[in-house]
Amino acid sequence: MTQPRKQGGSAIPVWLIGDVDNATIRFDEVTGVPITMSYEHHEIHDGSTFRVQVNNQGASAATLNMAFRVKDQSKAPHMVFTLIATSTGYIELIEGATWDSESGTRVVMKNSNRNSAKTSILEEDSLGAWNANGVAKDVTNITGGTVISRKDIFSATAPQGFGGGGVAERPSEIVLKPGETYILRFTSTDGDQEAQIRYEAYEHTSRA
């Protein structure tokens, strides 16, 4: 390993790895702590992280869903999801289900890096054809599929929920399959109530 040097005359010590200036480890000069960035945070800066939410706030119901297809290409979403509800219920992630085309309402994905023009590989068919960069809220006639994750809210003390989205939650992420359909579906076990489903994912091409 080479010795640390001052980069560009600055007071920030840098450890070079080989001869590639872009492959560096920076250290805080005062504390000596390495200055690093998590991979997930890097994906935000790269413009490859997207988020969306659906809710029935002010229009309570016993169910709420978010439906989409992952575009059939090389990238795969590494997703986490969050549910917030005012009482008890459960949320399922369903893979391979079908639903009525031209049902539901389109909700557009948002890039977590507001300086990026990249768009998401999620698609929805609320208008019939598959439209990019969106999901459909409250599709109808959901049929078939496999529940690959279920999470329950057991307490009736509002608001209740569980969540992902931070680095600490990333071990629970699910890598979705290109060309496959998915539904996040909340079902109340306490009658009509307000709820919100949040989705977040970085879209990554595997080198494996």
C-alpha positions as CSV (number, residue, x, y, z in Angstrom):
1,M,0.0,0.0,0.0
2,T,1.3,3.5,-0.8
3,Q,1.8,6.2,1.8
4,P,-0.8,8.8,2.3
5,R,-0.4,12.1,0.4
6,K,-2.1,15.4,0.2
7,Q,-4.5,15.5,-2.7
8,G,-4.4,18.6,-4.9
9,G,-2.8,20.6,-2.2
10,S,-5.7,20.1,0.2
11,A,-5.3,19.1,3.8
12,I,-7.2,15.8,3.3
13,P,-4.9,12.7,3.5
14,V,-5.7,10.2,0.8
15,W,-4.7,6.5,0.6
16,L,-4.2,5.5,-3.0
17,I,-5.0,2.0,-4.1
18,G,-2.7,1.0,-6.9
19,D,-2.3,3.8,-9.5
20,V,-6.0,4.5,-9.9
21,D,-6.7,8.0,-8.5
22,N,-10.5,7.3,-8.5
23,A,-10.0,4.3,-6.2
24,T,-9.1,6.2,-3.0
25,I,-9.9,6.0,0.7
26,R,-10.1,9.4,2.4
27,F,-9.6,10.1,6.1
28,D,-10.7,13.0,8.2
29,E,-7.5,14.9,9.1
30,V,-8.6,15.7,12.6
31,T,-10.0,12.4,13.8
32,G,-8.3,10.0,11.4
33,V,-11.7,8.3,10.7
34,P,-12.2,6.9,7.2
35,I,-14.7,8.9,5.1
36,T,-16.8,6.3,3.3
37,M,-20.1,6.0,1.6
38,S,-22.4,3.0,1.8
39,Y,-23.3,1.3,-1.5
40,E,-26.9,2.2,-1.2
41,H,-26.0,5.9,-0.7
42,H,-23.8,5.7,-3.8
43,E,-26.8,4.5,-5.8
44,I,-28.7,7.6,-4.7
45,H,-25.9,9.8,-5.9
46,D,-25.8,7.8,-9.2
47,G,-29.4,8.5,-9.8
48,S,-30.4,4.8,-9.6
49,T,-32.7,4.9,-6.5
50,F,-36.4,5.4,-6.9
51,R,-39.4,5.7,-4.5
52,V,-43.1,5.9,-4.6
53,Q,-46.0,5.8,-2.1
54,V,-49.8,5.2,-2.3
55,N,-52.2,5.9,0.5
56,N,-55.9,6.3,1.2
57,Q,-55.6,9.1,3.7
58,G,-58.9,10.8,4.1
59,A,-60.7,8.1,2.2
60,S,-60.5,5.1,4.5
61,A,-60.9,1.5,3.1
62,A,-60.2,-2.0,4.2
63,T,-57.6,-2.7,1.5
64,L,-54.9,-0.8,-0.4
65,N,-52.6,-2.1,-3.1
66,M,-49.7,-1.1,-5.4
67,A,-49.2,-3.1,-8.6
68,F,-46.4,-3.0,-11.1
69,R,-44.2,-5.0,-13.5
70,V,-40.4,-4.9,-13.7
71,K,-39.3,-4.2,-17.2
72,D,-37.7,-7.2,-18.9
73,Q,-34.0,-6.0,-19.1
74,S,-30.7,-6.5,-17.3
75,K,-31.4,-4.4,-14.2
76,A,-33.1,-5.6,-11.0
77,P,-34.7,-3.5,-8.3
78,H,-33.3,-4.1,-4.8
79,M,-36.3,-3.1,-2.8
80,V,-37.6,-2.4,0.7
81,F,-41.1,-1.4,1.6
82,T,-42.9,0.3,4.4
83,L,-46.4,0.1,5.7
84,I,-48.1,2.7,8.0
85,A,-51.7,2.1,9.2
86,T,-54.1,3.4,11.8
87,S,-55.0,-0.1,13.2
88,T,-54.3,-3.8,12.7
89,G,-53.7,-5.6,9.4
90,Y,-51.0,-7.1,7.2
91,I,-49.2,-6.4,4.0
92,E,-48.2,-9.0,1.4
93,L,-45.7,-8.9,-1.4
94,I,-47.1,-11.0,-4.2
95,E,-45.1,-12.2,-7.2
96,G,-46.6,-13.3,-10.5
97,A,-50.2,-12.2,-9.9
98,T,-52.5,-10.9,-12.6
99,W,-55.0,-8.0,-12.3
100,D,-57.4,-6.2,-14.5
101,S,-55.7,-4.0,-17.1
102,E,-57.0,-0.5,-17.2
103,S,-57.8,-0.6,-13.5
104,G,-56.2,1.5,-10.8
105,T,-54.6,4.9,-10.9
106,R,-51.1,5.7,-12.2
107,V,-48.6,7.0,-9.6
108,V,-45.3,8.2,-11.0
109,M,-42.0,7.1,-9.5
110,K,-39.6,9.7,-8.1
111,N,-35.8,9.7,-8.4
112,S,-34.2,10.1,-5.0
113,N,-31.5,12.2,-6.6
114,R,-33.5,15.3,-7.7
115,N,-30.6,16.3,-10.0
116,S,-30.8,13.1,-12.1
117,A,-32.9,12.6,-15.2
118,K,-32.9,8.8,-14.9
119,T,-36.3,7.0,-14.7
120,S,-37.4,3.7,-13.1
121,I,-37.7,0.3,-14.8
122,L,-41.1,-0.2,-13.1
123,E,-44.2,-0.3,-15.4
124,E,-47.9,-0.1,-14.9
125,D,-51.0,-0.7,-17.1
126,S,-53.7,1.5,-15.6
127,L,-54.4,2.9,-19.1
128,G,-54.1,-0.5,-20.9
129,A,-50.6,-0.4,-22.4
130,W,-47.6,-0.8,-20.1
131,N,-46.3,2.7,-19.2
132,A,-42.8,3.2,-17.7
133,N,-41.7,4.9,-14.5
134,G,-44.9,4.2,-12.5
135,V,-47.1,1.9,-10.4
136,A,-50.8,1.5,-10.3
137,K,-52.8,2.2,-7.1
138,D,-55.8,0.0,-6.2
139,V,-56.0,-2.4,-9.2
140,T,-58.9,-4.8,-9.2
141,N,-59.5,-8.6,-9.6
142,I,-56.1,-9.7,-8.3
143,T,-55.6,-13.4,-9.2
144,G,-52.9,-16.0,-8.5
145,G,-49.3,-15.3,-7.7
146,T,-47.1,-16.3,-4.8
147,V,-46.8,-14.5,-1.5
148,I,-43.1,-14.1,-1.0
149,S,-43.3,-11.8,2.1
150,R,-45.9,-11.0,4.7
151,K,-45.7,-8.6,7.6
152,D,-48.4,-8.0,10.3
153,I,-49.4,-5.1,12.5
154,F,-50.9,-6.5,15.7
155,S,-51.5,-3.4,17.7
156,A,-54.5,-1.1,17.3
157,T,-52.7,1.9,18.7
158,A,-52.4,4.4,15.8
159,P,-50.3,5.1,13.9
160,Q,-48.6,1.7,13.6
161,G,-46.1,0.5,11.0
162,F,-42.8,-1.1,10.1
163,G,-40.4,0.1,7.6
164,G,-37.3,0.0,5.4
165,G,-35.5,2.6,3.4
166,G,-32.5,3.1,5.6
167,V,-29.1,1.4,5.5
168,A,-30.0,-0.5,8.7
169,E,-33.0,-2.1,6.9
170,R,-31.1,-3.2,3.8
171,P,-30.4,-6.8,5.0
172,S,-34.2,-7.3,4.5
173,E,-34.2,-6.1,0.9
174,I,-35.7,-8.3,-1.8
175,V,-34.2,-8.4,-5.3
176,L,-37.1,-8.4,-7.8
177,K,-37.1,-10.4,-11.1
178,P,-37.0,-8.6,-14.4
179,G,-40.1,-9.4,-16.5
180,E,-42.2,-10.3,-13.5
181,T,-45.3,-8.7,-11.9
182,Y,-45.6,-7.7,-8.2
183,I,-48.2,-6.4,-5.9
184,L,-47.9,-4.9,-2.5
185,R,-51.3,-5.4,-0.8
186,F,-52.5,-4.2,2.6
187,T,-55.5,-5.9,4.2
188,S,-57.1,-4.4,7.3
189,T,-58.2,-6.8,10.1
190,D,-60.1,-4.0,11.8
191,G,-62.5,-2.6,9.2
192,D,-61.9,0.6,7.2
193,Q,-58.8,2.5,8.1
194,E,-56.2,4.9,6.7
195,A,-53.0,3.3,5.4
196,Q,-49.9,4.1,3.4
197,I,-47.5,1.8,1.4
198,R,-44.1,3.1,0.5
199,Y,-41.7,1.4,-1.9
200,E,-38.0,2.2,-2.4
201,A,-35.4,0.5,-4.5
202,Y,-32.1,1.0,-6.2
203,E,-31.9,-0.5,-9.7
204,H,-28.7,-2.4,-10.3
205,T,-27.2,-4.6,-13.0
206,S,-25.5,-7.6,-11.4
207,R,-22.0,-8.6,-12.5
208,A,-22.6,-12.2,-11.3
